[in-house]
Amino acid sequence: MTPAAAPLEAHLEDLLSEDVASVRVRERSMFDQILAKVNGRIVLFGAGSLGRSALRCLERDGIRPLAFCDNNKAIWDTEIEGIPVVSPVNAAVCFGGNAAFFVTIWIPGHRYVETHDRLTAAGCKYVYPAAPLRWKYAEELLPFFLQDLPHKVYEDAAAVRAAFQLWSDERSCAEYLAQVRYRALGDFYGLSAPDSEPSYFLESLFELKTGEVFVDCGAYDGDTVREVLHRIGDGFSRIVALEPDPKSFQCLERHIASLPAEVASRISVQPYAISSIPGRVRFNSNGGVTAAISETGDVWVDTRPLDEMLQGIEPSFIKMDIEGAEVDALESGRQTIGRHRPILAICVYHRQSDLWRIPLLIHSINPGYRYYLRMHDPEGWQTVCYALPPDRLRRGIA
């Protein structure tokens, strides 16, 4: 931890000083307190999957929202399960003074802060994030990526504190504090604007080098491989691209096949999910970025430990974006990471605790890293822990 981050550490200690019992009361009661304030009058801003799931939960308790409002003009003046859908302007005019607006939007790129400020400027007095709704109906609405019940943060307070000590610059410490606060309080206002640099490749901290051996866990359709080729052309030594989703794997294979033969010959494409236990697991195959291991998955995929997959290979850079399987995948690569200390760019937003568990795990495997945290999309999405060997840092970086 940088000495300049000491005030941030004090803020973290203050945040974590709330006892777990009171946090449990807070998460159970906040929605009901809001409901009492507005005499049960609710508007759901966002008529997508979260809004509809919230509607089902509310109606089960006999709570019927006044309306949906949505930014999509195509559904204005329609109904969803008997609930009218209106424009944000009309919703503000009709209900802004005496109804609670819960923002039930979770699409990438959305910023709650902007929606909140727009609604309040239009005259809405009571605007809230979806967090109190999620906490009230946790059995149906949680966990959801980085969002989970706040008391779990406080139960893990020792690890939360320990991970804070690992961050190597004040910016990372500030981002970490804001993200812990978001998980604990549902507070969006501390979150920074997304980093302007692309995910996984922070030129402000390090650069790709000639002869890079790049391992892409969660290669999707080859988007990250394309970025590597864009940055260093054919100057890489080897790329290992792992993608278990059959639909995405086909796209990945087609992309590699379209490359010049000499380049493609140095790219190995493998249809495996990384796991500490070799075998087969169910997988939700949708051809999208949310494809993941799931007990209700529609296909079976093979799993392999990372150490096994990389026998005879000395990786210089490992990226992981594997929908919540990152901890298990890192465990499966202990020998490789311990021996070769590659750059690690690991997503930490798929589970609430990944934010602290992943850097602590990496540190337990190989303590020789410097740690940086960057968010590349609003509201905590695409948050990446960068574990960098000191000799790969740009000159002048502490």
Backbone torsions as a table, in degrees:
resi	resn	phi	psi	omega
1	MET	NA	134.2	177.9
2	THR	-71.3	142.4	179.8
3	PRO	-57.0	-30.3	-179.2
4	ALA	-66.9	-13.4	-177.4
5	ALA	-88.3	3.0	-177.4
6	ALA	-55.8	-43.5	177.3
7	PRO	-62.0	-33.1	178.0
8	LEU	-67.2	-38.1	177.2
9	GLU	-62.3	-38.3	178.1
10	ALA	-63.7	-38.8	176.9
11	HIS	-65.0	-38.9	178.1
12	LEU	-63.3	-44.2	178.6
13	GLU	-61.1	-40.5	178.6
14	ASP	-64.1	-41.4	179.1
15	LEU	-62.4	-42.6	-175.5
16	LEU	-82.7	0.6	-178.3
17	SER	-75.1	-17.3	177.9
18	GLU	-66.0	133.8	-178.0
19	ASP	-77.9	154.9	-173.1
20	VAL	-61.1	-38.0	-178.6
21	ALA	-60.9	-42.5	-179.9
22	SER	-71.1	-31.3	176.2
23	VAL	-64.5	-42.2	178.0
24	ARG	-60.8	-40.8	177.0
25	VAL	-63.1	-43.5	-179.2
26	ARG	-60.6	-46.9	-176.8
27	GLU	-69.5	-28.9	178.8
28	ARG	-78.4	-29.3	-168.6
29	SER	-104.7	-16.6	-171.1
30	MET	-60.3	-46.2	-179.4
31	PHE	-60.8	-44.0	-179.4
32	ASP	-63.5	-36.7	177.6
33	GLN	-64.3	-41.9	177.7
34	ILE	-64.2	-43.6	-179.0
35	LEU	-59.8	-42.0	179.3
36	ALA	-64.7	-35.2	-178.1
37	LYS	-63.4	-31.5	-174.6
38	VAL	-112.8	17.3	178.3
39	ASN	54.7	38.7	174.7
40	GLY	78.2	8.9	-177.3
41	ARG	-89.2	119.0	-174.0
42	ILE	-131.8	141.1	168.7
43	VAL	-123.7	134.0	176.5
44	LEU	-100.1	116.9	178.4
45	PHE	-94.1	103.4	-177.4
46	GLY	125.0	107.7	-174.6
47	ALA	-103.8	22.3	177.8
48	GLY	-84.2	-154.3	-173.1
49	SER	-63.9	-39.7	179.3
50	LEU	-66.4	-45.0	179.1
51	GLY	-60.0	-41.3	-179.3
52	ARG	-71.1	-36.8	175.5
53	SER	-64.8	-41.4	177.5
54	ALA	-63.0	-39.1	178.3
55	LEU	-58.9	-45.3	-179.7
56	ARG	-61.9	-39.8	178.3
57	CYS	-64.5	-45.7	-178.2
58	LEU	-63.5	-45.2	-176.7
59	GLU	-67.1	-29.1	175.6
60	ARG	-61.9	-30.4	177.5
61	ASP	-94.8	11.0	178.7
62	GLY	77.1	19.3	179.8
63	ILE	-104.1	118.8	-177.7
64	ARG	-113.1	112.9	179.4
65	PRO	-58.7	151.0	176.7
66	LEU	-68.2	-36.1	-175.7
67	ALA	-169.5	160.3	157.6
68	PHE	-93.8	145.3	161.8
69	CYS	-125.6	153.7	-171.6
70	ASP	-155.6	151.8	177.8
71	ASN	-77.2	-12.9	-176.9
72	ASN	-81.7	106.8	-178.0
73	LYS	-60.6	-27.5	-175.1
74	ALA	-64.4	-21.2	-178.4
75	ILE	-109.0	4.2	174.5
76	TRP	-62.9	145.2	178.9
77	ASP	65.3	24.5	170.1
78	THR	-113.5	-173.7	176.8
79	GLU	-131.1	149.1	172.7
80	ILE	-123.7	112.1	-177.7
81	GLU	50.9	42.0	176.9
82	GLY	82.8	-1.8	179.2
83	ILE	-96.9	125.1	-179.2
84	PRO	-66.6	145.7	175.5
85	VAL	-108.7	122.7	-176.2
86	VAL	-126.5	166.1	178.0
87	SER	-72.8	156.3	176.7
88	PRO	-57.3	-36.9	179.5
89	VAL	-64.0	-48.1	-179.9
90	ASN	-65.8	-36.8	178.3
91	ALA	-62.9	-41.1	179.1
92	ALA	-65.0	-41.3	-179.7
93	VAL	-65.3	-44.8	-173.9
94	CYS	-80.2	-35.0	-169.5
95	PHE	-128.3	-2.1	-170.1
96	GLY	-61.4	-29.3	-174.5
97	GLY	-84.9	-18.5	-171.6
98	ASN	-143.9	19.1	177.6
99	ALA	-129.3	150.8	175.7
100	ALA	-87.8	125.3	176.5
101	PHE	-97.4	115.1	174.6
102	PHE	-101.3	124.6	-176.3
103	VAL	-85.8	103.7	-176.6
104	THR	-105.4	55.5	177.9
105	ILE	-116.4	132.0	178.7
106	TRP	-133.9	13.6	-178.3
107	ILE	-67.8	144.0	176.2
108	PRO	-55.4	141.0	179.3
109	GLY	94.6	-18.0	178.8
110	HIS	-75.3	143.3	175.7
111	ARG	-122.3	114.7	180.0
112	TYR	-56.2	-39.8	-176.9
113	VAL	-57.6	-42.1	179.6
114	GLU	-66.9	-41.9	178.3
115	THR	-64.8	-43.8	178.1
116	HIS	-58.2	-47.9	-176.6
117	ASP	-66.9	-35.3	178.4
118	ARG	-67.6	-40.7	179.7
119	LEU	-68.9	-42.3	179.4
120	THR	-66.8	-36.0	176.1
121	ALA	-64.3	-28.4	179.3
122	ALA	-83.4	-3.1	176.0
123	GLY	108.9	9.2	178.7
124	CYS	-82.0	123.0	-174.8
125	LYS	-85.2	-29.1	-172.0
126	TYR	-126.1	96.7	-177.9
127	VAL	-122.4	130.0	-174.5
128	TYR	-136.2	152.6	170.8
129	PRO	-72.4	175.4	179.8
130	ALA	-75.6	-9.2	-173.3
131	ALA	-53.4	-49.3	179.6
132	PRO	-59.8	-34.7	175.3
133	LEU	-64.8	-46.3	-179.9
134	ARG	-61.5	-42.1	-179.4
135	TRP	-65.7	-40.7	179.7
136	LYS	-62.7	-42.0	-175.8
137	TYR	-115.0	52.8	-173.7
138	ALA	-63.1	-32.7	-177.9
139	GLU	-62.3	-32.2	-179.4
140	GLU	-96.4	-32.6	-168.4
141	LEU	-109.4	-3.2	-180.0
142	LEU	-136.7	157.7	-8.1
143	PRO	-73.5	155.8	178.9
144	PHE	-141.4	100.7	-174.6
145	PHE	51.5	-127.4	-176.1
146	LEU	-75.1	-7.3	-176.5
147	GLN	-92.4	129.5	178.0
148	ASP	-156.7	-178.6	-178.9
149	LEU	-65.5	136.2	-176.2
150	PRO	-61.1	-32.7	-174.8
151	HIS	-61.2	-22.5	179.5
152	LYS	-68.1	-30.6	174.9
153	VAL	-62.2	-46.0	-175.7
154	TYR	-71.7	-32.9	174.8
155	GLU	-65.4	-24.6	-178.9
156	ASP	-103.2	23.1	-170.8
157	ALA	-58.4	-36.8	-179.1
158	ALA	-62.3	-42.3	178.6
159	ALA	-70.0	-36.9	178.0
160	VAL	-59.7	-44.4	179.3
161	ARG	-66.1	-43.1	-176.7
162	ALA	-63.0	-41.1	-179.3
163	ALA	-66.6	-33.1	178.5
164	PHE	-56.6	-34.9	-177.3
165	GLN	-68.6	-16.2	-174.7
166	LEU	-83.2	-25.1	-171.7
167	TRP	-67.0	138.9	-168.6
168	SER	-96.2	-10.1	177.0
169	ASP	-138.4	159.5	-177.0
170	GLU	-62.1	-34.9	179.5
171	ARG	-61.5	-42.2	178.5
172	SER	-65.6	-40.7	178.1
173	CYS	-61.5	-41.9	179.7
174	ALA	-66.2	-41.5	178.5
175	GLU	-64.1	-42.8	179.9
176	TYR	-61.3	-47.8	178.6
177	LEU	-57.8	-45.2	-179.1
178	ALA	-62.9	-38.9	-178.6
179	GLN	-73.9	-35.9	173.5
180	VAL	-63.5	-43.1	178.9
181	ARG	-60.7	-41.3	177.5
182	TYR	-60.7	-44.1	179.7
183	ARG	-67.3	-33.4	-175.5
184	ALA	-84.3	-34.9	-172.3
185	LEU	-120.6	-9.0	-173.9
186	GLY	69.6	26.7	-175.5
187	ASP	-95.3	111.7	-179.0
188	PHE	-82.5	-19.6	-166.8
189	TYR	-70.5	-19.2	177.3
190	GLY	-83.0	-15.5	-177.0
191	LEU	-66.6	138.3	-179.5
192	SER	-77.0	167.7	169.6
193	ALA	-67.9	150.2	-179.3
194	PRO	-57.9	145.6	176.9
195	ASP	-63.7	138.6	-176.7
196	SER	-77.3	-16.8	178.8
197	GLU	-80.9	150.9	-178.8
198	PRO	-68.2	152.2	177.1
199	SER	-55.1	138.9	171.5
200	TYR	81.8	-19.7	-173.6
201	PHE	-127.4	85.1	-177.6
202	LEU	-91.7	92.8	-178.8
203	GLU	-63.2	-21.7	177.5
204	SER	-68.8	-19.7	-177.3
205	LEU	-112.5	-36.1	-177.4
206	PHE	-155.8	169.2	176.5
207	GLU	-136.2	151.7	174.5
208	LEU	-67.9	150.3	-176.4
209	LYS	-121.8	157.6	173.3
210	THR	-60.6	135.3	-179.1
211	GLY	88.3	11.3	-180.0
212	GLU	-58.4	137.9	171.6
213	VAL	-110.5	102.2	-169.4
214	PHE	-104.1	127.9	178.4
215	VAL	-114.0	119.8	-175.5
216	ASP	-110.1	100.6	177.3
217	CYS	-91.6	113.1	-171.5
218	GLY	90.8	56.3	-172.4
219	ALA	-75.9	-11.6	177.2
220	TYR	54.7	-125.6	-178.2
221	ASP	-99.0	12.2	-179.1
222	GLY	98.7	14.7	-176.3
223	ASP	-63.4	-41.3	179.6
224	THR	-74.3	-35.8	174.6
225	VAL	-59.4	-42.5	178.2
226	ARG	-60.1	-38.6	179.7
227	GLU	-65.8	-39.6	176.9
228	VAL	-61.5	-46.5	-179.2
229	LEU	-65.2	-35.1	177.5
230	HIS	-63.3	-35.6	-173.6
231	ARG	-84.7	-38.0	-177.3
232	ILE	-125.9	8.8	176.7
233	GLY	57.4	-133.0	179.9
234	ASP	-93.5	19.9	-177.5
235	GLY	-81.3	2.2	178.7
236	PHE	-80.5	160.3	176.1
237	SER	-90.5	-45.6	-177.2
238	ARG	-159.1	146.8	172.7
239	ILE	-127.8	130.8	172.6
240	VAL	-113.6	115.3	-176.4
241	ALA	-112.0	118.7	-175.9
242	LEU	-111.9	121.5	-179.1
243	GLU	-146.5	109.8	-176.1
244	PRO	-81.7	-21.6	-178.2
245	ASP	-69.4	116.2	-176.9
246	PRO	-56.1	-36.1	-178.3
247	LYS	-68.4	-47.0	178.3
248	SER	-68.6	-35.0	179.7
249	PHE	-59.7	-39.8	178.0
250	GLN	-62.4	-41.3	177.4
251	CYS	-64.2	-41.2	178.8
252	LEU	-61.6	-46.0	179.0
253	GLU	-60.7	-42.8	-179.9
254	ARG	-61.9	-40.5	-179.8
255	HIS	-64.5	-46.1	-179.0
256	ILE	-63.4	-38.7	179.7
257	ALA	-64.8	-23.5	-179.2
258	SER	-81.5	-9.3	-178.0
259	LEU	-81.2	160.1	173.8
260	PRO	-53.8	142.9	-172.9
261	ALA	-56.3	-39.4	-177.6
262	GLU	-66.6	-36.9	177.6
263	VAL	-70.6	-49.3	-178.6
264	ALA	-59.3	-30.1	-177.6
265	SER	-66.2	-18.6	179.9
266	ARG	-100.2	8.7	178.9
267	ILE	-115.1	118.3	178.9
268	SER	-101.0	124.4	-179.4
269	VAL	-109.7	124.2	-174.9
270	GLN	-128.5	136.6	-174.8
271	PRO	-92.1	45.3	-173.6
272	TYR	-114.3	148.6	165.2
273	ALA	-92.1	139.9	-179.2
274	ILE	-86.3	129.5	-178.0
275	SER	-152.5	153.6	178.2
276	SER	-70.1	-17.7	-178.5
277	ILE	-119.7	118.3	176.8
278	PRO	-68.5	144.3	-179.7
279	GLY	161.6	-143.2	179.1
280	ARG	-137.1	141.5	179.1
281	VAL	-136.0	156.4	172.5
282	ARG	-72.4	146.8	-174.3
283	PHE	-142.1	134.7	176.0
284	ASN	-84.3	102.3	-176.0
285	SER	-97.5	107.5	179.5
286	ASN	-125.4	2.7	179.6
287	GLY	71.0	9.5	-178.1
288	GLY	-116.7	-176.1	-175.6
289	VAL	-75.3	-12.6	-179.5
290	THR	-98.5	6.0	176.1
291	ALA	-57.7	135.9	-172.0
292	ALA	-160.9	163.0	170.6
293	ILE	-60.9	133.1	-176.9
294	SER	-154.9	139.2	178.4
295	GLU	-62.4	-22.9	180.0
296	THR	-105.2	18.2	-177.7
297	GLY	-60.4	154.7	-175.0
298	ASP	-92.3	-8.6	177.5
299	VAL	-136.8	164.1	172.7
300	TRP	-104.0	138.6	175.5
301	VAL	-129.3	156.5	178.7
302	ASP	-84.7	144.5	176.4
303	THR	-114.8	147.8	177.8
304	ARG	-142.3	141.0	172.2
305	PRO	-66.8	147.2	-179.2
306	LEU	-63.1	-40.8	178.8
307	ASP	-58.3	-38.9	178.8
308	GLU	-68.1	-42.6	-178.4
309	MET	-64.8	-28.5	-172.9
310	LEU	-107.2	19.9	175.3
311	GLN	-59.3	129.4	-179.1
312	GLY	81.0	2.0	-179.6
313	ILE	-115.8	138.2	177.3
314	GLU	-111.5	88.2	-176.3
315	PRO	-68.5	142.4	174.6
316	SER	-105.9	-11.6	-176.6
317	PHE	-155.8	124.8	175.4
318	ILE	-123.5	126.6	175.5
319	LYS	-113.1	139.5	177.0
320	MET	-133.1	123.7	169.2
321	ASP	-139.8	84.4	-167.6
322	ILE	-129.7	37.2	165.2
323	GLU	53.3	48.1	173.6
324	GLY	96.7	-3.9	179.4
325	ALA	-94.4	9.9	-173.5
326	GLU	-63.1	-41.8	-177.9
327	VAL	-61.2	-48.3	179.6
328	ASP	-63.0	-39.7	-179.8
329	ALA	-65.0	-41.3	177.4
330	LEU	-63.6	-41.4	177.0
331	GLU	-58.5	-36.7	-178.0
332	SER	-75.0	-8.1	-179.6
333	GLY	-114.7	23.7	-176.4
334	ARG	-56.2	-45.4	-177.4
335	GLN	-65.7	-44.2	-178.4
336	THR	-64.0	-47.6	-178.0
337	ILE	-68.8	-39.4	179.4
338	GLY	-65.4	-36.4	-175.3
339	ARG	-83.3	-42.8	-169.0
340	HIS	-105.3	-15.5	179.6
341	ARG	44.0	60.8	176.9
342	PRO	-73.6	160.3	165.3
343	ILE	-55.4	136.4	176.1
344	LEU	-120.8	127.1	173.1
345	ALA	-122.2	101.4	-168.2
346	ILE	-121.0	125.9	177.9
347	CYS	-68.3	137.8	-176.2
348	VAL	-127.6	30.6	-177.3
349	TYR	-119.9	3.3	-177.1
350	HIS	-82.0	-21.3	176.3
351	ARG	-134.4	148.4	-179.6
352	GLN	-53.5	-46.2	-172.7
353	SER	-84.6	-7.3	179.1
354	ASP	-57.3	-28.9	-177.0
355	LEU	-57.2	-37.3	178.6
356	TRP	-107.3	-31.3	-177.5
357	ARG	-65.9	-38.9	-174.9
358	ILE	-69.2	-49.4	177.2
359	PRO	-62.5	-36.3	177.9
360	LEU	-65.5	-39.2	178.3
361	LEU	-64.3	-47.0	179.0
362	ILE	-58.0	-42.9	-178.9
363	HIS	-63.4	-34.2	178.8
364	SER	-71.2	-27.1	179.9
365	ILE	-80.4	-44.2	-179.2
366	ASN	-150.5	107.9	-174.6
367	PRO	-78.6	7.0	-173.2
368	GLY	-92.8	21.8	-177.1
369	TYR	-100.8	159.7	163.3
370	ARG	-106.5	141.5	-170.8
371	TYR	-117.1	135.9	179.4
372	TYR	-136.9	144.6	-178.1
373	LEU	-123.7	127.6	178.2
374	ARG	-137.7	142.5	175.7
375	MET	-108.5	128.4	-174.3
376	HIS	-109.6	5.1	177.6
377	ASP	-153.4	149.3	-175.4
378	PRO	-60.8	159.9	170.3
379	GLU	64.6	28.9	173.7
380	GLY	90.7	-12.8	178.3
381	TRP	-65.3	152.5	176.1
382	GLN	51.4	46.4	172.7
383	THR	-91.4	130.8	-170.9
384	VAL	-126.1	133.3	169.6
385	CYS	-91.6	124.0	176.9
386	TYR	-105.5	113.6	174.4
387	ALA	-103.3	113.3	-170.4
388	LEU	-117.9	129.0	171.7
389	PRO	-63.5	139.6	-178.2
390	PRO	-54.3	-33.9	-177.0
391	ASP	-76.4	-5.4	175.6
392	ARG	-100.3	-6.0	177.6
393	LEU	-70.0	144.6	173.6
394	ARG	-60.0	148.6	179.2
395	ARG	-59.4	133.0	178.9
396	GLY	96.9	-10.8	177.0
397	ILE	-83.7	128.3	-178.3
398	ALA	-73.4	NA	NA
